[in-house]
Amino acid sequence: MEKSYCTAIVLAAGKGKRMKTEVRKQYLMLAGKPILYYSLNVFQRSDIIDEIVLVVGDGEIDYCREQFVEKYGFTKVSKIVTGGAERYHSVWNALKETREKGYVFIHDGARPFVDETILKRTYAEVINCRACVVGMPVKDTIKLADENGFVADTPPRSRLWMVQTPQVFETALVREAYAKLMQAEDRTVTDDAMVVESMLGFPVKLVEGSYENVKITTPEDLKIGEVLCRSERWEDEQEHVK
């Protein structure tokens, strides 16, 4: 079967307040390169991804074009767009720049350890179910708290997943969902799967990602990222995509 056209939307417009640095977290250095470099490099070298739409902060288009696209030869980056006040604004701005047909991989630029195995796994799944998200089963017991900080419930751990990115959809499906969201009064959504679930009532498949597919959000995460960068598996992955 002929491969469908696939676009990666890489979100790099977040301010990263929890990192407590003046530099946006996606531009911080990790093992000698900016955090954002790593996911762009995987998408650039992937046989799955045909095009990249990069979403950046206000006034950062020229900077990202010079410091990422041109510096590292990321030729698949076809468009750089400005993000919005909330994550869903940024995704919507990017979706308006994608082809109507095919599939879209929406990914957080602060997740540097996405790999080709994850991309192949999600592509194979989205063809069948039209909507899927990467995640992993939780390792810890999760408690639901009431308004006073007491335990209200303990959901069964066997059914709980930590959701990651990329979140992958048939482009027409996710564009329809986001178009409805932008017309809605209540936009309390935290990820793309929730948009598709709430706006269209469409089921989203959970696909195994990796416990190493961490998001760099806090200074502690940066330390973990440094360790992962030195791992033999990740060094082999980077050699594979060069």
C-alpha positions in Angstrom: 0.0 0.0 0.0 1.3 3.4 -0.9 2.3 5.5 2.1 0.1 8.5 2.9 1.4 12.0 3.2 2.5 12.7 6.8 3.1 16.1 8.5 4.8 16.6 11.8 3.7 19.6 13.8 6.4 20.5 16.3 5.2 22.8 19.1 8.0 25.1 20.4 6.1 28.1 21.5 5.8 27.3 25.2 7.3 29.7 27.8 8.5 26.9 30.1 7.8 28.7 33.4 8.5 25.6 35.5 12.1 25.5 34.1 12.7 28.9 35.9 15.1 30.1 33.2 15.1 33.2 31.0 15.7 31.0 27.9 12.7 29.0 26.7 13.1 25.4 27.7 13.2 24.1 24.1 16.3 26.2 23.4 18.2 25.0 26.4 21.3 22.9 25.7 21.1 19.2 26.1 24.3 17.2 25.5 25.7 20.0 23.3 22.6 20.8 21.2 19.3 22.6 21.9 16.5 20.4 23.1 14.4 21.3 20.1 17.1 19.9 17.8 16.6 16.3 18.7 12.9 15.8 17.8 13.4 17.9 14.6 16.3 15.7 13.7 14.3 12.5 14.1 11.4 13.8 12.0 13.9 15.1 9.4 15.5 11.7 9.0 12.3 9.6 9.3 10.9 7.7 6.3 7.4 8.3 7.7 7.4 12.1 7.9 7.2 14.1 4.6 6.9 17.7 6.0 7.4 19.6 9.3 5.5 22.6 10.5 7.3 24.3 13.3 5.4 26.5 15.8 7.4 29.1 17.7 7.0 32.0 20.0 6.1 35.5 19.0 9.0 37.1 17.1 11.1 33.9 16.9 10.5 32.9 13.3 13.7 34.4 11.9 15.7 33.0 14.9 14.4 29.5 14.4 14.9 29.6 10.7 18.5 30.6 11.1 19.4 28.6 14.2 17.6 25.4 13.4 16.4 25.0 9.8 19.4 26.5 8.1 22.1 25.6 10.7 21.2 21.9 10.9 19.8 21.5 7.3 16.2 20.6 8.4 14.9 20.8 4.8 11.5 19.2 5.7 10.6 22.3 7.7 8.3 23.9 5.1 6.6 26.4 7.4 7.4 28.2 10.6 4.3 29.7 12.3 3.7 31.8 15.4 1.9 30.1 18.3 -0.9 31.5 20.4 -1.7 32.2 24.0 -2.7 28.5 24.7 -1.5 25.2 23.3 -4.7 24.7 21.3 -4.2 28.1 19.6 -0.7 27.0 18.5 -2.0 23.6 17.2 -4.8 25.3 15.3 -2.4 27.8 13.7 -0.3 24.9 12.5 -3.3 22.8 11.3 -4.4 25.6 9.0 -1.0 25.2 7.2 -1.3 21.4 6.7 -2.6 19.5 3.7 -6.2 18.4 4.0 -5.4 14.8 3.2 -3.0 12.5 5.0 -2.0 12.3 8.6 -0.6 14.7 11.2 1.8 13.9 14.0 1.5 16.6 16.8 4.6 16.6 19.0 5.9 18.7 21.9 9.3 20.2 21.0 10.3 19.6 24.6 10.2 15.8 24.1 13.6 15.1 22.5 13.5 11.3 22.8 10.9 10.4 20.3 12.3 7.8 17.9 11.6 6.1 14.6 10.1 3.0 16.3 7.4 5.2 17.8 6.7 6.9 14.5 6.3 3.6 12.7 4.1 2.2 15.4 1.8 5.1 15.4 1.6 5.4 11.7 0.6 1.7 11.4 -2.1 2.3 14.0 -3.5 5.6 12.7 -4.2 4.0 9.3 -6.6 1.7 11.0 -8.2 3.8 13.7 -7.8 7.4 12.4 -6.7 8.7 15.9 -4.1 7.5 18.3 -1.8 8.8 21.0 1.5 7.6 22.4 1.6 6.7 26.1 2.8 4.2 28.7 1.0 2.5 31.5 1.6 4.2 34.8 4.0 2.7 37.3 2.7 4.3 40.5 -0.7 4.2 42.2 -2.7 7.3 41.3 -5.0 9.0 43.8 -7.8 11.4 43.0 -8.0 14.2 45.5 -11.1 16.1 46.7 -11.2 19.9 47.1 -9.7 19.6 50.6 -6.7 17.5 49.6 -8.0 14.2 50.9 -8.2 11.0 48.8 -11.5 10.8 47.0 -10.8 7.7 44.9 -8.1 5.3 43.8 -8.6 4.3 40.1 -7.3 0.9 39.1 -3.7 1.3 38.0 -4.1 -1.3 35.2 -6.3 1.1 33.3 -4.1 4.3 33.7 -1.7 5.6 31.1 0.7 8.5 31.0 0.0 10.2 27.7 2.9 11.5 25.6 3.4 12.8 22.1 3.3 12.5 19.2 -0.5 12.4 19.0 -1.4 11.2 15.5 -4.6 11.8 13.6 -6.1 11.7 10.1 -5.7 15.3 9.2 -9.3 16.0 8.2 -10.5 14.5 11.4 -8.3 16.6 13.8 -8.9 19.7 11.7 -12.7 19.2 12.1 -12.3 18.8 15.8 -10.2 21.9 16.3 -12.5 24.0 14.1 -15.3 23.0 16.4 -13.2 23.8 19.5 -12.4 27.3 18.2 -16.2 27.9 18.1 -16.9 26.5 21.5 -17.3 28.5 24.7 -15.6 26.0 26.9 -12.1 25.2 25.7 -10.9 23.3 28.8 -8.6 20.9 26.9 -5.2 19.6 27.8 -4.2 17.7 24.7 -5.1 16.9 21.1 -6.8 13.6 22.0 -9.1 15.4 24.3 -10.1 17.8 21.5 -11.1 14.9 19.3 -12.8 13.1 22.1 -14.8 16.0 23.3 -15.6 17.8 20.1 -16.4 14.7 17.9 -17.0 11.9 20.4 -14.4 10.0 18.4 -12.4 7.1 20.1 -8.7 7.5 20.4 -6.4 4.5 20.5 -3.6 4.3 23.0 -0.3 3.2 21.5 2.8 2.2 23.4 5.5 4.8 23.4 8.5 4.6 25.7 9.3 5.5 29.3 12.3 7.4 27.8 10.1 9.6 25.8 10.1 12.2 28.6 9.1 15.9 28.4 11.8 18.3 29.6 9.7 20.6 31.9 11.8 21.1 35.1 15.5 21.3 36.0 15.2 17.7 37.2 14.0 16.6 33.8 17.1 18.3 32.2 19.3 16.1 34.4 17.4 13.0 33.3 17.7 14.1 29.7 21.5 14.3 30.0 21.6 10.7 31.3 19.4 9.5 28.5 21.6 11.3 25.9 24.6 9.3 27.1 22.7 5.9 26.9 23.9 3.4 24.3 20.4 3.0 22.9 20.0 6.7 22.2 23.5 7.1 20.8 22.6 4.2 18.4 19.3 6.0 17.5 21.1 9.2 16.7 23.6 7.4 14.5 20.8 5.7 12.7 19.0 9.0 11.8 22.2 10.9 10.8 
